[in-house]
Amino acid sequence: MKLIPGAGTVTGGAIGAAVASSFTYAMGEAWLAVVERVAAGGLRGLDGMLDTEQIRGDFLAELRRRVPRLR
């Protein structure tokens, strides 16, 4: 890569874009799974209000499932 000017920059940009788009897609899919549960009437507390801690926990669990290296 050092022999071709700009090749490293282009390669690095392509890799960065691929990682960013994959992560964004995983976040969207995780959020969609949570929103589907909310729409189905789930994730409500005893008072009938949305349980924000449960929503947060479910989102993080879904995200971890979709991005295995995320801790």
N, CA, C and O atoms as a GROMACS GRO file, in nm:
protein
  284
    1MET      N    1   0.081  -0.119   0.000
    1MET     CA    2   0.000   0.000   0.000
    1MET      C    3   0.086   0.126   0.000
    1MET      O    4   0.044   0.229  -0.053
    2LYS      N    5   0.202   0.119   0.057
    2LYS     CA    6   0.288   0.238   0.065
    2LYS      C    7   0.340   0.279  -0.073
    2LYS      O    8   0.376   0.395  -0.092
    3LEU      N    9   0.343   0.186  -0.168
    3LEU     CA   10   0.395   0.218  -0.300
    3LEU      C   11   0.296   0.298  -0.384
    3LEU      O   12   0.337   0.369  -0.477
    4ILE      N   13   0.169   0.288  -0.354
    4ILE     CA   14   0.067   0.358  -0.432
    4ILE      C   15   0.012   0.473  -0.348
    4ILE      O   16  -0.055   0.450  -0.247
    5PRO      N   17   0.040   0.597  -0.388
    5PRO     CA   18  -0.007   0.712  -0.309
    5PRO      C   19  -0.160   0.714  -0.298
    5PRO      O   20  -0.231   0.701  -0.398
    6GLY      N   21  -0.207   0.729  -0.178
    6GLY     CA   22  -0.351   0.738  -0.155
    6GLY      C   23  -0.423   0.606  -0.137
    6GLY      O   24  -0.538   0.603  -0.093
    7ALA      N   25  -0.357   0.496  -0.172
    7ALA     CA   26  -0.424   0.366  -0.164
    7ALA      C   27  -0.458   0.330  -0.019
    7ALA      O   28  -0.564   0.275   0.008
    8GLY      N   29  -0.368   0.361   0.073
    8GLY     CA   30  -0.395   0.333   0.214
    8GLY      C   31  -0.511   0.415   0.267
    8GLY      O   32  -0.592   0.367   0.347
    9THR      N   33  -0.518   0.540   0.222
    9THR     CA   34  -0.627   0.627   0.265
    9THR      C   35  -0.761   0.575   0.213
    9THR      O   36  -0.860   0.572   0.286
   10VAL      N   37  -0.763   0.535   0.088
   10VAL     CA   38  -0.886   0.481   0.027
   10VAL      C   39  -0.927   0.352   0.096
   10VAL      O   40  -1.044   0.333   0.128
   11THR      N   41  -0.830   0.264   0.119
   11THR     CA   42  -0.859   0.137   0.185
   11THR      C   43  -0.910   0.160   0.327
   11THR      O   44  -1.008   0.099   0.369
   12GLY      N   45  -0.843   0.247   0.400
   12GLY     CA   46  -0.885   0.278   0.536
   12GLY      C   47  -1.025   0.338   0.540
   12GLY      O   48  -1.104   0.306   0.628
   13GLY      N   49  -1.053   0.425   0.446
   13GLY     CA   50  -1.187   0.485   0.438
   13GLY      C   51  -1.294   0.382   0.408
   13GLY      O   52  -1.403   0.387   0.464
   14ALA      N   53  -1.263   0.289   0.319
   14ALA     CA   54  -1.359   0.184   0.284
   14ALA      C   55  -1.386   0.093   0.403
   14ALA      O   56  -1.500   0.055   0.429
   15ILE      N   57  -1.281   0.057   0.475
   15ILE     CA   58  -1.297  -0.028   0.593
   15ILE      C   59  -1.377   0.045   0.701
   15ILE      O   60  -1.467  -0.012   0.762
   16GLY      N   61  -1.344   0.171   0.724
   16GLY     CA   62  -1.417   0.250   0.823
   16GLY      C   63  -1.564   0.264   0.788
   16GLY      O   64  -1.650   0.255   0.876
   17ALA      N   65  -1.594   0.285   0.661
   17ALA     CA   66  -1.733   0.297   0.618
   17ALA      C   67  -1.808   0.165   0.636
   17ALA      O   68  -1.924   0.164   0.675
   18ALA      N   69  -1.741   0.054   0.607
   18ALA     CA   70  -1.805  -0.077   0.622
   18ALA      C   71  -1.837  -0.105   0.769
   18ALA      O   72  -1.945  -0.155   0.801
   19VAL      N   73  -1.742  -0.074   0.856
   19VAL     CA   74  -1.764  -0.097   1.000
   19VAL      C   75  -1.876  -0.006   1.051
   19VAL      O   76  -1.964  -0.052   1.124
   20ALA      N   77  -1.873   0.120   1.012
   20ALA     CA   78  -1.975   0.214   1.059
   20ALA      C   79  -2.114   0.174   1.010
   20ALA      O   80  -2.211   0.180   1.086
   21SER      N   81  -2.125   0.134   0.885
   21SER     CA   82  -2.257   0.097   0.833
   21SER      C   83  -2.306  -0.032   0.897
   21SER      O   84  -2.426  -0.046   0.922
   22SER      N   85  -2.217  -0.126   0.923
   22SER     CA   86  -2.258  -0.251   0.989
   22SER      C   87  -2.307  -0.223   1.131
   22SER      O   88  -2.407  -0.280   1.174
   23PHE      N   89  -2.237  -0.138   1.203
   23PHE     CA   90  -2.276  -0.104   1.340
   23PHE      C   91  -2.410  -0.029   1.341
   23PHE      O   92  -2.495  -0.056   1.426
   24THR      N   93  -2.427   0.063   1.248
   24THR     CA   94  -2.552   0.138   1.239
   24THR      C   95  -2.668   0.045   1.208
   24THR      O   96  -2.776   0.059   1.265
   25TYR      N   97  -2.646  -0.050   1.118
   25TYR     CA   98  -2.750  -0.148   1.084
   25TYR      C   99  -2.786  -0.232   1.206
   25TYR      O  100  -2.904  -0.255   1.233
   26ALA      N  101  -2.686  -0.277   1.280
   26ALA     CA  102  -2.712  -0.358   1.400
   26ALA      C  103  -2.789  -0.278   1.504
   26ALA      O  104  -2.880  -0.332   1.569
   27MET      N  105  -2.756  -0.151   1.522
   27MET     CA  106  -2.829  -0.066   1.616
   27MET      C  107  -2.974  -0.050   1.573
   27MET      O  108  -3.065  -0.056   1.656
   28GLY      N  109  -2.996  -0.030   1.445
   28GLY     CA  110  -3.132  -0.015   1.393
   28GLY      C  111  -3.214  -0.141   1.413
   28GLY      O  112  -3.331  -0.134   1.452
   29GLU      N  113  -3.155  -0.256   1.386
   29GLU     CA  114  -3.225  -0.383   1.404
   29GLU      C  115  -3.256  -0.409   1.551
   29GLU      O  116  -3.363  -0.459   1.584
   30ALA      N  117  -3.163  -0.375   1.638
   30ALA     CA  118  -3.185  -0.394   1.782
   30ALA      C  119  -3.298  -0.303   1.830
   30ALA      O  120  -3.385  -0.346   1.906
   31TRP      N  121  -3.298  -0.178   1.785
   31TRP     CA  122  -3.404  -0.086   1.826
   31TRP      C  123  -3.539  -0.130   1.770
   31TRP      O  124  -3.640  -0.118   1.838
   32LEU      N  125  -3.541  -0.181   1.647
   32LEU     CA  126  -3.664  -0.231   1.587
   32LEU      C  127  -3.723  -0.344   1.670
   32LEU      O  128  -3.844  -0.350   1.691
   33ALA      N  129  -3.639  -0.434   1.718
   33ALA     CA  130  -3.686  -0.546   1.801
   33ALA      C  131  -3.750  -0.494   1.929
   33ALA      O  132  -3.853  -0.545   1.973
   34VAL      N  133  -3.691  -0.392   1.990
   34VAL     CA  134  -3.746  -0.334   2.113
   34VAL      C  135  -3.878  -0.263   2.084
   34VAL      O  136  -3.974  -0.278   2.159
   35VAL      N  137  -3.883  -0.186   1.978
   35VAL     CA  138  -4.004  -0.112   1.943
   35VAL      C  139  -4.119  -0.208   1.912
   35VAL      O  140  -4.234  -0.180   1.945
   36GLU      N  141  -4.088  -0.320   1.848
   36GLU     CA  142  -4.192  -0.420   1.821
   36GLU      C  143  -4.250  -0.475   1.952
   36GLU      O  144  -4.371  -0.497   1.961
   37ARG      N  145  -4.164  -0.495   2.052
   37ARG     CA  146  -4.214  -0.542   2.182
   37ARG      C  147  -4.302  -0.436   2.248
   37ARG      O  148  -4.405  -0.469   2.308
   38VAL      N  149  -4.261  -0.310   2.238
   38VAL     CA  150  -4.341  -0.202   2.296
   38VAL      C  151  -4.476  -0.194   2.224
   38VAL      O  152  -4.580  -0.181   2.290
   39ALA      N  153  -4.477  -0.203   2.091
   39ALA     CA  154  -4.600  -0.195   2.014
   39ALA      C  155  -4.694  -0.311   2.045
   39ALA      O  156  -4.816  -0.297   2.037
   40ALA      N  157  -4.638  -0.425   2.081
   40ALA     CA  158  -4.720  -0.542   2.114
   40ALA      C  159  -4.775  -0.534   2.257
   40ALA      O  160  -4.846  -0.623   2.301
   41GLY      N  161  -4.742  -0.426   2.327
   41GLY     CA  162  -4.793  -0.407   2.462
   41GLY      C  163  -4.699  -0.453   2.571
   41GLY      O  164  -4.734  -0.451   2.689
   42GLY      N  165  -4.581  -0.494   2.534
   42GLY     CA  166  -4.484  -0.538   2.634
   42GLY      C  167  -4.404  -0.422   2.690
   42GLY      O  168  -4.422  -0.307   2.650
   43LEU      N  169  -4.317  -0.453   2.781
   43LEU     CA  170  -4.224  -0.357   2.840
   43LEU      C  171  -4.293  -0.245   2.918
   43LEU      O  172  -4.248  -0.130   2.918
   44ARG      N  173  -4.401  -0.279   2.983
   44ARG     CA  174  -4.470  -0.183   3.068
   44ARG      C  175  -4.452  -0.224   3.213
   44ARG      O  176  -4.449  -0.342   3.246
   45GLY      N  177  -4.441  -0.125   3.298
   45GLY     CA  178  -4.427  -0.149   3.442
   45GLY      C  179  -4.562  -0.179   3.506
   45GLY      O  180  -4.664  -0.186   3.437
   46LEU      N  181  -4.563  -0.196   3.635
   46LEU     CA  182  -4.686  -0.225   3.709
   46LEU      C  183  -4.787  -0.112   3.700
   46LEU      O  184  -4.908  -0.134   3.708
   47ASP      N  185  -4.738   0.011   3.683
   47ASP     CA  186  -4.827   0.127   3.674
   47ASP      C  187  -4.878   0.152   3.533
   47ASP      O  188  -4.952   0.248   3.510
   48GLY      N  189  -4.841   0.067   3.438
   48GLY     CA  190  -4.886   0.082   3.300
   48GLY      C  191  -4.798   0.171   3.215
   48GLY      O  192  -4.817   0.179   3.093
   49MET      N  193  -4.703   0.238   3.277
   49MET     CA  194  -4.611   0.325   3.203
   49MET      C  195  -4.498   0.240   3.144
   49MET      O  196  -4.472   0.129   3.191
   50LEU      N  197  -4.434   0.294   3.042
   50LEU     CA  198  -4.320   0.221   2.984
   50LEU      C  199  -4.210   0.207   3.087
   50LEU      O  200  -4.176   0.302   3.158
   51ASP      N  201  -4.153   0.089   3.094
   51ASP     CA  202  -4.043   0.061   3.186
   51ASP      C  203  -3.912   0.093   3.114
   51ASP      O  204  -3.859   0.010   3.041
   52THR      N  205  -3.861   0.214   3.136
   52THR     CA  206  -3.743   0.259   3.062
   52THR      C  207  -3.620   0.175   3.091
   52THR      O  208  -3.536   0.155   3.003
   53GLU      N  209  -3.607   0.125   3.212
   53GLU     CA  210  -3.492   0.040   3.244
   53GLU      C  211  -3.498  -0.092   3.167
   53GLU      O  212  -3.397  -0.143   3.120
   54GLN      N  213  -3.619  -0.146   3.155
   54GLN     CA  214  -3.637  -0.270   3.078
   54GLN      C  215  -3.610  -0.246   2.930
   54GLN      O  216  -3.548  -0.328   2.863
   55ILE      N  217  -3.657  -0.133   2.880
   55ILE     CA  218  -3.632  -0.098   2.739
   55ILE      C  219  -3.482  -0.086   2.715
   55ILE      O  220  -3.430  -0.139   2.617
   56ARG      N  221  -3.413  -0.016   2.804
   56ARG     CA  222  -3.268   0.000   2.791
   56ARG      C  223  -3.198  -0.136   2.795
   56ARG      O  224  -3.112  -0.164   2.712
   57GLY      N  225  -3.235  -0.218   2.891
   57GLY     CA  226  -3.174  -0.350   2.904
   57GLY      C  227  -3.200  -0.438   2.783
   57GLY      O  228  -3.109  -0.507   2.736
   58ASP      N  229  -3.323  -0.436   2.733
   58ASP     CA  230  -3.355  -0.516   2.614
   58ASP      C  231  -3.278  -0.467   2.492
   58ASP      O  232  -3.229  -0.547   2.412
   59PHE      N  233  -3.267  -0.334   2.478
   59PHE     CA  234  -3.192  -0.279   2.364
   59PHE      C  235  -3.046  -0.322   2.370
   59PHE      O  236  -2.990  -0.367   2.270
   60LEU      N  237  -2.985  -0.309   2.486
   60LEU     CA  238  -2.844  -0.348   2.499
   60LEU      C  239  -2.825  -0.497   2.476
   60LEU      O  240  -2.726  -0.538   2.415
   61ALA      N  241  -2.918  -0.578   2.524
   61ALA     CA  242  -2.909  -0.723   2.501
   61ALA      C  243  -2.921  -0.756   2.353
   61ALA      O  244  -2.845  -0.838   2.301
   62GLU      N  245  -3.014  -0.691   2.285
   62GLU     CA  246  -3.030  -0.713   2.140
   62GLU      C  247  -2.905  -0.666   2.065
   62GLU      O  248  -2.859  -0.734   1.973
   63LEU      N  249  -2.851  -0.551   2.105
   63LEU     CA  250  -2.732  -0.499   2.038
   63LEU      C  251  -2.614  -0.593   2.059
   63LEU      O  252  -2.538  -0.618   1.965
   64ARG      N  253  -2.598  -0.643   2.180
   64ARG     CA  254  -2.488  -0.738   2.207
   64ARG      C  255  -2.505  -0.866   2.126
   64ARG      O  256  -2.407  -0.925   2.081
   65ARG      N  257  -2.629  -0.909   2.108
   65ARG     CA  258  -2.655  -1.030   2.030
   65ARG      C  259  -2.617  -1.008   1.883
   65ARG      O  260  -2.569  -1.099   1.817
   66ARG      N  261  -2.640  -0.888   1.834
   66ARG     CA  262  -2.614  -0.858   1.694
   66ARG      C  263  -2.470  -0.816   1.667
   66ARG      O  264  -2.422  -0.830   1.554
   67VAL      N  265  -2.401  -0.766   1.768
   67VAL     CA  266  -2.260  -0.728   1.755
   67VAL      C  267  -2.184  -0.808   1.862
   67VAL      O  268  -2.163  -0.758   1.972
   68PRO      N  269  -2.142  -0.930   1.830
   68PRO     CA  270  -2.085  -1.020   1.932
   68PRO      C  271  -1.964  -0.966   2.007
   68PRO      O  272  -1.944  -1.002   2.123
   69ARG      N  273  -1.884  -0.883   1.947
   69ARG     CA  274  -1.762  -0.834   2.014
   69ARG      C  275  -1.789  -0.716   2.105
   69ARG      O  276  -1.699  -0.669   2.175
   70LEU      N  277  -1.912  -0.666   2.105
   70LEU     CA  278  -1.949  -0.554   2.189
   70LEU      C  279  -1.970  -0.602   2.331
   70LEU      O  280  -2.040  -0.701   2.353
   71ARG      N  281  -1.911  -0.533   2.428
   71ARG     CA  282  -1.926  -0.576   2.568
   71ARG      C  283  -2.006  -0.480   2.645
   71ARG      O  284  -2.028  -0.500   2.764
   0.00000   0.00000   0.00000
